[in-house]
């Protein structure tokens, strides 16, 4: 049974922002050099808001995504069934309970955690960095948009998805612990993001291996 489109959109944030965030996710990562032959991991893939156009763009088998919410993953699989072109690309969509449970034999050229780290505890954020240190290709890059500021937890959007603010040094220090260097690419608004609300002032961080000069 198909799901009401607005209900599906609202599972991953305000429905009115869905299409803008989908556009931004694709255009941003393409501007960073994603090519069809690259492998791509979508941390917190949700209902494939950003994933669907990337699955269609990438070569077969080059997209993987995981999420911890069974309702959301169920919707993601429905999205694939409704889009035969994407389904034919054999994306690897996994439901996991913990970040460390994601299983893949691949290494990834691009990893994205879009609007994900802000909802995680410090310990789970660290598990993402640990994972990336293991699965990135030698020239691979990990991107994440975050709220920068003094540590604070704001209970917004559904209550079960708190929005965390952390100092930039938190991410720099954590990345360095896993031999990754940090580059602050600037506010999302300066990168082409145009949704109302506080997400425009989030910053996009880029993490790559220390040896990748």
C-alpha positions in Angstrom: 0.0 0.0 0.0 1.4 3.4 -1.0 2.0 6.1 1.7 0.6 9.6 1.6 3.5 11.7 0.2 3.2 14.4 2.7 3.2 11.9 5.6 6.3 10.3 4.2 8.1 13.7 3.8 7.2 14.6 7.4 8.9 11.5 8.8 12.3 13.2 8.1 11.5 16.8 9.0 9.1 19.6 8.0 7.4 18.5 4.8 7.7 22.0 3.3 11.5 21.6 3.3 11.6 18.2 1.7 12.1 19.1 -2.0 14.6 21.9 -1.2 16.7 19.6 0.9 16.6 16.9 -1.7 17.8 19.4 -4.3 20.6 20.7 -2.1 21.8 17.2 -1.1 22.3 16.2 -4.8 23.7 19.5 -6.0 26.1 19.9 -3.2 27.6 16.4 -3.4 27.9 16.7 -7.2 29.7 20.0 -6.8 32.2 18.2 -4.5 33.0 15.8 -7.3 30.8 12.8 -7.0 30.9 10.8 -10.3 28.7 7.8 -11.3 31.6 5.3 -10.6 32.1 6.5 -7.1 30.8 4.6 -4.0 28.5 6.6 -1.7 27.3 5.9 1.9 24.3 7.7 3.2 24.4 7.7 7.1 20.8 8.1 8.3 19.4 7.7 4.8 15.8 8.2 5.9 13.1 7.9 3.3 15.8 8.5 0.6 15.1 12.2 0.4 18.6 12.8 -0.9 19.2 9.2 -1.7 16.7 8.6 -4.5 18.3 11.0 -7.1 21.8 9.8 -6.1 20.8 6.1 -6.6 19.6 7.0 -10.0 22.8 8.9 -10.8 25.3 6.4 -9.5 26.3 3.1 -11.2 24.6 -0.1 -10.1 25.5 -1.1 -6.6 27.3 2.1 -5.7 24.8 3.5 -3.2 24.4 2.3 0.4 22.3 3.8 3.1 21.3 2.8 6.7 18.9 4.1 9.3 17.9 3.0 12.8 14.2 3.6 12.4 12.2 0.6 11.0 9.3 2.8 10.0 11.5 5.0 8.0 13.4 2.1 6.4 10.1 0.5 5.4 9.2 3.8 3.6 12.6 3.9 1.9 12.0 0.4 0.5 8.5 1.5 -0.7 10.2 4.5 -2.5 12.4 2.0 -4.3 9.5 -0.1 -5.4 7.7 3.0 -6.7 10.8 4.0 -8.7 11.9 1.0 -10.9 15.0 2.8 -12.3 16.4 3.3 -8.8 15.4 -0.3 -7.8 17.3 -1.6 -10.7 20.5 0.0 -9.4 20.5 -2.5 -6.4 21.1 0.0 -3.6 22.1 -1.5 -0.3 19.5 -0.3 2.2 20.0 -1.6 5.8 18.0 -1.3 9.0 20.4 -1.3 12.0 20.1 -0.8 15.7 23.6 0.7 16.2 25.9 2.5 13.9 28.6 -0.2 14.4 26.2 -2.8 13.0 26.3 -1.5 9.4 27.9 -4.2 7.4 29.6 -3.7 4.0 32.5 -5.2 2.0 32.9 -1.9 0.2 35.0 1.1 0.8 33.4 4.5 0.2 34.6 7.5 -1.8 31.9 9.7 -0.4 30.1 9.5 3.0 27.3 11.9 3.9 25.5 12.4 7.2 23.0 15.0 6.3 21.0 16.4 9.2 22.1 13.4 11.2 24.9 14.1 13.6 22.9 16.9 15.2 20.4 14.3 16.5 23.0 12.0 17.9 24.6 11.7 21.3 28.3 12.3 21.6 29.0 8.6 21.8 27.1 7.8 18.6 28.8 10.7 16.8 32.1 9.1 17.8 31.0 5.8 16.4 30.4 7.4 13.0 33.9 8.8 13.0 35.3 5.4 14.0 33.3 3.8 11.2 34.4 6.3 8.6 38.1 5.8 9.5 37.6 2.2 8.5 35.4 2.4 5.4 36.7 5.5 3.6 38.8 4.9 0.5 42.3 6.5 0.7 41.0 9.7 -1.0 37.5 9.3 0.5 35.6 12.2 2.1 33.0 12.4 4.9 30.6 15.3 5.0 28.2 16.4 7.8 26.2 19.5 8.5 26.2 20.5 12.1 25.0 23.2 14.6 28.1 25.1 15.9 28.0 26.7 19.3 28.3 26.1 23.0 27.1 22.6 23.8 23.3 22.6 24.0 20.4 20.2 23.5 17.2 21.6 22.1 14.1 19.4 22.2 12.4 20.1 18.9 10.8 18.2 16.0 8.9 15.2 17.4 10.6 15.4 20.8 12.4 12.1 20.1 14.9 13.9 17.8 16.7 16.5 20.0 18.8 19.0 18.1 22.4 19.3 19.5 24.8 22.2 19.2 28.5 21.6 19.8 31.7 23.6 19.5 33.7 23.2 16.3 36.6 22.0 18.4 34.5 19.0 19.4 34.4 17.8 15.7 38.0 18.7 15.0 39.3 16.8 18.1 37.1 13.8 17.3 38.2 13.7 13.7 41.9 14.0 14.7 41.4 11.0 17.0 40.5 8.9 14.0 43.3 10.4 11.7 40.9 12.7 9.9 41.4 16.4 9.2 38.5 18.9 9.3 37.6 21.6 6.9 34.7 24.0 7.6 33.1 24.7 4.2 30.8 27.4 5.7 27.1 27.9 6.3 24.7 25.9 4.3 23.2 29.2 2.9 26.5 30.0 1.3 26.5 26.6 -0.3 23.1 27.0 -2.0 20.8 25.8 0.8 17.6 27.8 0.9 15.1 26.5 3.4 13.6 28.7 6.1 14.4 28.1 9.7 17.7 27.5 11.5 19.1 25.0 9.1 20.5 27.7 6.7 23.0 28.7 9.4 24.2 25.1 10.0 27.8 24.6 8.8 29.0 21.9 6.5 32.1 20.1 7.7 34.4 18.0 5.4 36.6 15.3 6.9 39.4 13.5 5.0 42.4 11.5 5.8 45.3 13.3 7.4 47.6 11.7 4.8 45.5 13.0 1.9 47.3 16.2 0.9 
